[in-house]
Amino acid sequence: MPITEVVLCPLVPGSDICGSHESAAAALRDTVDGLRRCSGCQHFIAGMQLENVDMLEALVQYVALNIDDGGHGDAPWESLEKHYDFRKTPDHGPVLANLIKLRARPLTTYHVDFRPFTAFIRATEAPVTEVATFFFEGAAPTAVLDRVTRFREVLNKQHVSGVLGAAAGLSHEELESEGVKGTAAMLLIGWESVDAHMAFQKTQLFKDSVGLLPMAEAKRVEMHHTSFAAFK
């Protein structure tokens, strides 16, 4: 099952790393090249959050098969532990050195198994990706992922206008956000535009199905839009 590393990097104001800032874009490309050379990462996409113009959000793909199937396959990082091991190697620091020069605060990183994977690709290749994160105190309730998945299925079955793909998953690590520490559930929805997303929120279908999302149970909910199409 493919693993996705989610990376949040608050940048020094004005460092539009996916736009016209040539030195910033070069720093990101050097980082990506180093990751591929030293760790064998398979896929890297990044973009700036639309509601927070100085926040770089990146999704890094590691095809890590042995989490579910016992290690069979030819993936370069065949377990989550292999990624943690890479962080301890001499290569890790130099790979991130150029990007670290542009950050305003420390990076936030964690891992999610987004499913279905084909829908994850469609969601992140969309012009705009809605990123919803539901933070829980301790372990997320066992039914949360099923409910988020059912919401995703509503979008697909009803052929909601403007939706290009949706995927969901739970974080492997405990995340800490504004005093809340525990497993998080994530939902990615690819939209043709932010306007398409806003229009859906006004529909009766949205009002009838939004209760599937753990808005009340989560200790904190964070939602934003990112254009991952900006940097591939």
GIBEL-V885406 format. One record per residue. N is the residue number from 1. RES is the residue in three letters. PSI is psi in radians with two decimals (* if undefined). OMEGA is omega in whole degrees, 0 to 359 (* if undefined). NEAR is the number of other ideal C-beta (glycine too) atoms within 10 Angstrom. Layout:
n=[N:N]
res=[RES:RES]
psi=[PSI:PSI]
omega=[OMEGA:OMEGA]
near=[NEAR:NEAR]
//
This chain:
n=[1:2:3:4:5:6:7:8:9:10:11:12:13:14:15:16:17:18:19:20:21:22:23:24:25:26:27:28:29:30:31:32:33:34:35:36:37:38:39:40:41:42:43:44:45:46:47:48:49:50:51:52:53:54:55:56:57:58:59:60:61:62:63:64:65:66:67:68:69:70:71:72:73:74:75:76:77:78:79:80:81:82:83:84:85:86:87:88:89:90:91:92:93:94:95:96:97:98:99:100:101:102:103:104:105:106:107:108:109:110:111:112:113:114:115:116:117:118:119:120:121:122:123:124:125:126:127:128:129:130:131:132:133:134:135:136:137:138:139:140:141:142:143:144:145:146:147:148:149:150:151:152:153:154:155:156:157:158:159:160:161:162:163:164:165:166:167:168:169:170:171:172:173:174:175:176:177:178:179:180:181:182:183:184:185:186:187:188:189:190:191:192:193:194:195:196:197:198:199:200:201:202:203:204:205:206:207:208:209:210:211:212:213:214:215:216:217:218:219:220:221:222:223:224:225:226:227:228:229:230:231:232]
res=[MET:PRO:ILE:THR:GLU:VAL:VAL:LEU:CYS:PRO:LEU:VAL:PRO:GLY:SER:ASP:ILE:CYS:GLY:SER:HIS:GLU:SER:ALA:ALA:ALA:ALA:LEU:ARG:ASP:THR:VAL:ASP:GLY:LEU:ARG:ARG:CYS:SER:GLY:CYS:GLN:HIS:PHE:ILE:ALA:GLY:MET:GLN:LEU:GLU:ASN:VAL:ASP:MET:LEU:GLU:ALA:LEU:VAL:GLN:TYR:VAL:ALA:LEU:ASN:ILE:ASP:ASP:GLY:GLY:HIS:GLY:ASP:ALA:PRO:TRP:GLU:SER:LEU:GLU:LYS:HIS:TYR:ASP:PHE:ARG:LYS:THR:PRO:ASP:HIS:GLY:PRO:VAL:LEU:ALA:ASN:LEU:ILE:LYS:LEU:ARG:ALA:ARG:PRO:LEU:THR:THR:TYR:HIS:VAL:ASP:PHE:ARG:PRO:PHE:THR:ALA:PHE:ILE:ARG:ALA:THR:GLU:ALA:PRO:VAL:THR:GLU:VAL:ALA:THR:PHE:PHE:PHE:GLU:GLY:ALA:ALA:PRO:THR:ALA:VAL:LEU:ASP:ARG:VAL:THR:ARG:PHE:ARG:GLU:VAL:LEU:ASN:LYS:GLN:HIS:VAL:SER:GLY:VAL:LEU:GLY:ALA:ALA:ALA:GLY:LEU:SER:HIS:GLU:GLU:LEU:GLU:SER:GLU:GLY:VAL:LYS:GLY:THR:ALA:ALA:MET:LEU:LEU:ILE:GLY:TRP:GLU:SER:VAL:ASP:ALA:HIS:MET:ALA:PHE:GLN:LYS:THR:GLN:LEU:PHE:LYS:ASP:SER:VAL:GLY:LEU:LEU:PRO:MET:ALA:GLU:ALA:LYS:ARG:VAL:GLU:MET:HIS:HIS:THR:SER:PHE:ALA:ALA:PHE:LYS]
psi=[2.21:2.45:2.44:2.17:2.19:2.20:2.16:2.13:1.81:2.15:2.76:2.31:2.34:-0.12:1.20:1.55:-0.30:0.11:-2.25:-0.07:1.66:-0.72:-0.63:-0.76:-0.67:-0.66:-0.71:-0.73:-0.66:-0.69:-0.78:-0.77:-0.70:-0.70:-0.79:-0.60:-0.72:-0.51:-0.31:0.41:2.53:-0.53:2.39:2.17:2.65:2.78:2.96:2.40:2.35:-0.57:-0.21:1.58:-0.22:0.25:1.99:2.29:2.20:2.57:2.11:2.23:2.26:2.05:1.56:1.61:-0.51:0.04:-0.63:-0.45:0.22:0.19:0.16:2.51:3.05:0.46:2.47:-0.62:1.62:0.16:2.80:-0.59:-0.58:-0.64:-0.78:-0.64:-0.67:-0.61:-0.37:-0.10:2.81:-0.37:-0.43:-0.82:-0.94:-0.59:-0.69:-0.04:-0.80:-0.70:-0.65:-0.54:-0.42:-0.18:2.53:-0.50:2.95:2.68:2.66:2.18:2.50:3.04:2.45:2.44:1.66:2.32:2.57:2.61:-0.67:-0.64:-0.59:-0.76:-0.79:-0.69:-0.68:-0.25:-0.08:2.77:-0.61:2.37:2.12:2.23:1.95:2.20:2.23:1.97:2.36:2.68:2.01:-2.66:2.44:2.49:2.54:-0.49:-0.10:-0.84:-0.66:-0.72:-0.75:-0.67:-0.69:-0.64:-0.75:-0.70:-0.55:-0.77:-0.75:-0.83:-0.57:0.01:0.93:2.28:2.28:-0.19:2.24:-0.25:2.67:2.45:2.73:2.79:2.98:2.59:2.50:-0.64:2.80:2.34:2.60:2.18:1.99:0.84:-0.11:2.28:2.07:-3.02:2.50:2.57:2.44:2.51:2.18:2.25:2.14:2.26:2.67:-0.50:2.87:-0.64:-0.66:-0.69:-0.80:-0.65:-0.68:-0.64:-0.25:-0.06:2.78:-0.58:-0.74:-0.80:-0.59:-0.44:-0.22:-0.39:-0.29:-0.47:2.50:0.92:-0.69:-0.64:-0.56:2.49:-0.42:2.46:2.31:2.27:2.41:3.08:2.46:2.46:1.55:-0.27:-0.18:-0.52:2.11:*]
omega=[180:175:175:170:176:182:175:184:175:186:171:182:180:181:179:191:179:184:189:181:190:183:178:179:179:179:179:180:176:179:179:179:179:178:182:182:188:187:181:179:190:188:181:173:181:177:177:175:184:180:180:193:179:179:175:177:182:175:184:184:172:182:188:189:192:172:183:190:174:172:180:181:185:182:180:175:189:173:177:180:179:178:178:178:180:181:182:184:177:182:189:181:180:180:184:189:183:180:182:179:184:185:178:180:181:177:168:181:174:188:181:170:180:180:349:186:179:178:175:180:180:182:184:175:179:177:179:177:172:180:179:180:181:184:180:174:185:182:176:176:187:184:187:183:178:180:178:178:178:176:178:181:175:179:182:185:181:178:183:182:177:180:181:179:180:180:183:178:177:178:174:184:167:178:178:182:178:175:178:182:179:179:180:171:181:176:176:177:177:182:175:180:174:179:178:178:181:179:179:182:179:185:176:178:178:181:181:187:184:178:176:180:185:182:183:184:182:177:178:178:178:179:176:176:177:175:180:179:185:182:177:*]
near=[14:18:23:24:20:22:18:16:25:18:23:12:9:10:24:16:25:19:13:7:16:8:11:22:16:12:21:23:14:16:24:20:12:19:20:16:11:15:21:14:20:15:15:20:21:22:23:22:17:14:11:15:13:16:18:27:21:23:22:22:20:24:18:25:18:17:17:9:10:9:12:9:11:7:18:13:22:19:16:18:12:17:18:10:13:18:12:8:11:7:15:16:10:12:21:19:13:17:22:14:12:20:15:12:10:10:14:15:15:18:20:23:20:25:16:15:15:10:21:25:18:17:25:25:15:24:17:22:29:21:20:19:21:23:23:23:14:11:11:21:15:7:11:21:19:11:17:24:19:14:20:23:14:17:21:13:8:12:7:20:11:20:22:19:22:28:26:28:24:19:20:14:13:16:18:12:15:9:9:16:14:19:21:25:26:22:24:28:26:25:25:14:13:16:11:18:21:11:15:18:9:8:13:7:12:16:10:10:17:12:11:16:19:20:11:7:15:22:15:16:16:14:12:15:19:25:18:24:16:16:19:13]
//
